[in-house]
Amino acid sequence: MSSERRGPRRLACALDTLRDQLAPGTLLGEVQRVWHEAIGEAISVEAKPTAERAGVVTVCCSGSVWAQELDLMAPELVQRVNRLLQSGQIVGLRCVAQASRRAR
């Protein structure tokens, strides 16, 4: 057998492998990896998982309206995220509004 490849590998495949190797092996790390796929683009632009404690993931939202909306959607969002997790499960979301960084 020859060790030569027939063609170049796609860069995206190589980067995905590297990302997976460098990512922390924690529940939060896994939630962050699947967040966009589980939640969708519209929400993932406005809300990011930032912490996890005892299965409850803290999600920082771009505003209080987003935090309130995601609190209402939390049971469905937890199910969607858990379907994509390979190890571990989350039990809830804690949605908080980020502090505004505007100068006064």
N, C-alpha and C positions, 0 to 999 in steps of 0.2 A: 504494500500500500504506500502511496505517496503522501507526504505530509503537506504538500502544496494544496492551496485552496483553488477552487475553480474561478472564483471572482472575489472582489472585495466585499466585506461585510458592511451592512448598513451601520452608519454612525449611531443612529438611535438605539440599535440593539446593544452596541458596546457601552453606550452611556447608561442605558437601563441597568445593565449588569453591574457597572461601576457604582451607580446610585444605590442599588440594593446591597452591595457589599459594604458601602460606607455608612448607610443609614443605621441609626441605633436600633438595637433589637428590643425595643420597648413597645408597649401597647400604644403609647402616643405616637411613636415613630410609624407604626403600621397604620394608625388612623390617618396620619398626615399623608401617607403614600396613597391611600385609597379615597381620600376626602373628595377630590374633584370629580372622580368617576361616580362615587356614590351620591353626591349631593347635586351635581350639575354646575354648569358654568355660572349661571346667574347668582346663585347663592355663594359659591366658592370665591367669587370676586369680593363679596361683601363680608364674609365670615371665615375665620381661620381657626383650627384647633391649636391651642397654645399650651395646654397643660392637661394632666390626667392624674386623678387620685381615686383609688378604690373603684375604678371602672367608670367614674364620672369625668367626662371630658369638658374642659372649659373652652368655650368658643368665643373669641374676641370678634365682635361685630362692628361694622363701620358706623353704626348709630343705634340709638335706643329703639327705634322702630324695628330695625332688623332683629335686635335682641329679643324683643317681645314676640315678633312673628315666629322666630325660630323656637322660642319656648313653647308656643302653641303647636308647632310641627314636630317637636322633639321625639315623641314616640315613633312616628313614621321614619324620621331621620336616623334614629338609633337602629331600627330594623334594616334600613338600606346600607348603613355602614357595616353592621355586623355580618350581612350576607357576603361582604367582600373581604372580611378579615380572615386570615389563615390561622392565627393563633390568638386566643383570647377573645373576649367580648366586652363591649361597653354596656353599662347599665343606664346611663343617662347623660344628658347634656346640661351644662350650666352656661347660659348665654349672657354675656356682658357686653356693654357698649364700651368701645375704646375711648379713652380721654382725648379730647380734641387737642391738636398741637398747634392751633392757630395762635399767632401773636396778638396780644391785646393792645 
